Amino acid sequence: MKKLSFWVLLYIISKIVFYFFTQNTAVVEKYYSEGFYLSYSKLLNKMTSAIPFSIGDLLYFVLGIYLLLKIIKTIKANTSIRNKAYLFILLATKCYVIFYLAFNLMWGLNNYRIPLQNQLDIAITYTEEDLIKLSHKIINTVNAQQLQITKDSTVAVINNQDIKEIYENSKYGLEKVAIDTKLFDFYDTSINSSLYSIPLTYAGFGGYINPFTIEAQVNNKIPKLTMIVTASHEISHQMGYARESDANFIGFLATSKQDELIYQYAANIFALRFCLSELHKTNSASFESIVQRISSGVLVNVNENTVFWQQHKNFTDEIFKNFYHLFLKANNQKEGLRSYSKFLALLINYDKKTPLYKTDNSEVKSTSL
């Protein structure tokens, strides 16, 4: 019982320490996000970026095998059922406490840093009129960009670039965001296709950040057009932006800053999907009216992600999504999965402060951000 008491006591003490430390976002920002985490992640990424595969995914596999062997050993142990139950409780408690400590110390405390809207000095609320105005501006932009790329408004844009090239370009976009906004110090990062891309596809995830090795993992099965937004989103997590809305916005911004038009188009398709999704929920009449303005080629690109995920939807999708929803809520993202959509509030209010789109319908392109 002493071993179990030790792990329970360690958890209680760490919970109390983390609670008081995270009460002040400025303290977290200075001493963790811009202090310990920045130094630690730079050092770790120097090591992992030189390796052409995911160290974190490999470690997960090894850890899974280790835990399986421990469980089998406990089941086969020549001892009473009561003692076996104690050993299982001890193992579960030990694993949970180690995960809790490692997750928060290595990356998770970034959830409590100063929110991005405060760093950008923008509001976080918007009206339906704001959303409709932005939707029209984005549609003007994507219609023009799609026609410029394909020369035919009925043809969808296809990205034939190599996946590794997409990953490298995503780093370039983040570096430009760092230079232009001074939000963070960019450093070379480790980004790879996840070894678990197929399971991620059926679980409904486009990528993730490994909080222990600080590697950006991308599901290489998702549609290529907006893959760079996903890659940029995960690198944003590496830069210490744990909130999903913040990573969505920085990922969008980084993709918008790319030199290649196809990437700028991908960023705007990403943003338009969020606008249309929100309008569909809140104002079906406006949604139907706005959709009529989208060229048929653009509509194919808007819908391709939905088609992709619908093709792979299964019962595990809801299980994983519900788990992740609760996980986000437990880590200072009170809206859970809904926090992804707060990206719209950031986008609308940033556009008011620093216009991202021209309003002239005759020649609409993304402006320099």
N, C-alpha and C positions, 0 to 999 in steps of 0.2 A: 504493500500500500504506500510505502514511502516514495517509490518511483512515481506513482500516479499523483500523489500529493505535490511532488516537485513540479511536474508539468502543469498542473492546475494552478499552482501558486505563481509560476512563471507567466502564465497566460493572464492572470488577474493583474499582476504588477505591470506587464507590458500594456495591457488595455488601459490602465489608469494613466500611465506615462503618455501614451499616444493621444489619449483624450485631451489632456491638458495642453499638450504640444500643438494640437491641431485647432485649438480654439481661436488662434490668431493667425489669419492667412498671411500677414506680413512676415511673421516669424518663420512660418513654413517656407515662404518664398525665399527669404534671405539665407536661412541656415540649412535648408534641405534642397529645394529645387535649384537655387542658384549657388548652393554651397556643396554639401556632401554629394548629392545626386549628380550634379554636373561633373565633378571631378571623377567620381566612380564610373559613370557611364562612358566618359571619354576614354578612360583607361581600358574598360572592358571591350568597347567597340574597336579599339586598336587591335585587340587580339582576335576577336570574332570576325572582323571584316576581311581578314586575310585568309579565312577558310571558306571554300566555295559551297558549303552546305550548312544546314542548320544544326549547330551544336545543341541548342535548346531542345529541338525535337528529338535528337538522339538521347539526350539526358532523360527526357520524359519516358522514352522506351525502356531505358535501363532501370529507371526508378519503378516503372510498372512491373517489370520482371522481378525486381527485388521484393516489392510488396507482395506479389503473388507467391513467391517462394516462402516469405515469412508467414503468410496466411496458411499455406499448405503445411509448413512445419508446425504451426500452432495446432492445427486440426489433428495432425498425427502424433502430437506430443502425448507421452504416457502419463497423463495426469487427469484429475477430476474435471467434470464439466464446469464446475464453479471456477476452478483455476483457469480453465481455457477461456471462460467468459471474461475473467479479469485481464488475461493477456490480450484479448481482442480489444477491450476497452482501453487498455494502456497503449496499444499500438495506434488505435484511432486517435486518441488524445494527443499522443506524441506527434503524429503526422499533422494534425490540425494546428497545433501550437507552432511547430516549425514552419509550416506554410504561412501562418498568420504573421509571424515575425519576419520571415524572409521576404514575403510579398510587400509588406509595408516599408521595411528598411531599404529594400532594393529599388522599389519603384512606386508602390501604392500611395505613399504620403503625398505624391504630386496631386492627388485628388483634392487636397485641402489647400493648395496654393491660391494666390490671388486669381480670381476668374478672368478669362480673356477679355470680357467686355469692360472690366475695370482697367486692364492694361491698355486697351484701345481707347478708353474714355468714350464709350458709346452706350446708348440705352439698350435694354434687353426686351422691350415691348414694341409691338407694332399693331397697326389696324388692318382690317381686311382690305381697305383701299390701298394701303402700302403694299400689301401682297399682290394685289391685282396689277398695280403700276409696275412693280418689279417683274412680274410674269410677262407683261407686254414687252418690256425692254429686253428681257432675255430671249423671247421669241423673235424679236427683230434681229437680234444678234445671231442666234443659231440658224435662222433661215438664210441669212446672208453668208454665214461661214460655210454652211453645208453646200450652198450653190457654188461658192468659190472653190471648194475642194472637189466636188463631183461634176460640176457643170451641168447638172440635171437635178431638178428639185424632187424628182421621184426616186432617186437612188440613195440608199443609205450609205453612210460613211463607214469604211472598213479600215481598221488599223492592222497592217501587216508587219509591224515592227517586231523585232525579236524581244522576248520577254526580258532578257538581261539588259537590253538597251533601254527598255521602259523603266526598269529599276534605276539605272544610272541617271536617266533624265529626271526621275523623281527627286533624286538628291540635288540636282542642279536647281530645280524649282524651290526646294526648301532653302537652299543657300541664298537665292535671290530674295526670298521673304525675309530671311535674317538680316540681310544687308539693307533692304528698303524700309523695314518696319522697326528694326532694332529690338524685336521682341525676345530674341534668344541668340546665343552664340552657336552657329552651325559647326559641326565637326563630322568627319567621315563616319558613316554609319554602316552597320551590317544589315543587309536586306537580302532575303532569299525566298525562293518558293518553298512553301511548307512541305515536309515529307508526308504530311497528312492531308494533302489537298483534296483527295477524294472523300475522306470522312468529313472534312470541313464543308464540302459541297452539300452533302446530305444533311449536315447539321444546320446549314443555312448561314455560314460565315464566309466572308470574302477575305479575311485575314485576321491577324492578331499580333499583339506585342507579347513577347516572352518576358515576363516581369523579373525573371531571375538571371537571364543572360542578356537582356536588353536588345534582343534581336527582333527585327521587323519581319514577320512571316506573312507571305501573300499566297492566297489560294490561286494557283496557276491555271485553274479550270474556268475561272470566271471570264465573261466577255472581255476582249482585249481593249475595246475602245475606252472604257472608263477604269481599266486596271491601274492606270497611272494615278488616278485619284485615290484609289484604295492604297496603293504603295505610299503615296504622299501622306495619307491619313496615318498609316502605321509609323512612318518616320516622325511624324508630329508627336506621336506617343513617345518615341525615343527621345525627342527633345524635351520631354518632361510635361507635355500637355495630356494629362490623363483623362480629362472630361471628353466624352464622345463628341459633344457639340463643338468644343474647341478644336479637336483634331479634325473634325469634318471641315471647319472653316479654314484652318491653316492648309489642309490638304487641297481644298478648292483653290485657295489663293495661290498656292505653289504651282498648281497645274495651269492656272490662268496666266502665270508669269512665264510660261514656257515660250520659246521662240517659235516653235512649230505650230501652225494654225490648227492642226488636227488635235493637239493637246488642249489648246484654248477652247476648241469646240467641245472636247470631252468634259472639261470643267463646267461649261455652260449647260450641257446635257444633264450633268449631275445635279446642278442647281435647279434646273427646270423640273426635274422629276420631283424634287422636294416641294416646289411651288404647286405643281399640279396635284400632288398627293394631298396637300393641305387644303387646297381649294375644293377638291372632290369631297372632303369630309365636311367642310363648312358652308360651301355655297355651290351647289350643283349647277345652278343656272349660269353663274359666272364661269364655272369650269367648262361647261359645254360650249359657251361662247368663245372662250379663249382657245380651246383645242382646235376650233375651226380655222384659226389663224396659222396653225403649225403646218408646214409643208409635209407631204407624205413621206419623203425621205427622212426627215427629222423624226417623225412619229415612229418610224421603225427603230431608230436609235434610242428613242425615249423608252420604248417598250421592250427592248431586247433583254435588259436585266430582269424584268418581271417574267418574261417568257422563260429565261434560263432557270430562275429559282422555282418557278412553277413546275418545270420539267423534273426537278429533283426533290420536290416537296414530299415528305413522308412523316410518319408519326413522331420520329425522333426530332424533327425540326421544332415542333412545339415544346417538347421536353427541354431541349437545350435553350430555346429562346426564353422560356419561363425561368429557368435556372439563372441565365445571364441577366434577366430583368431584376431578379432578387439580388444578384451579386452586385450590380451597379447601384441599387438602392442602398445596399450595405456599405458602399464606398463613396458616400457623400454625393451621389447622383440621384437625387430623390425622385426624379421622373422615370427612372429605370430606362428601358429601351426608348421611351419617349424623348429622352435627352438628346438622341441623335437629331431630332427635328428642331431643337433649339438653334441649330445651325442657321435656320431661316431668320431668326431674330438678329443674329450676328450679321448675316449677309445684308439684310434690309437696312439696318442702322449704320453699318459700315459704308454702304452705298450712298447713304444720305450725307455722311461726313466726307467720304473720299469717293466720288462717283466712279463706278466701275464700267458703266455703259453709257453710250451716247443715246440721245432720244430722237435724233434725226433718222427717219425711216429710210431715207434715200441711200445712205451709206453707213451701215451700222457695224461696228467692229468693237471688240473688247478694247478698252483704253488701257494704257499703261497704269498698273496699280501702284 
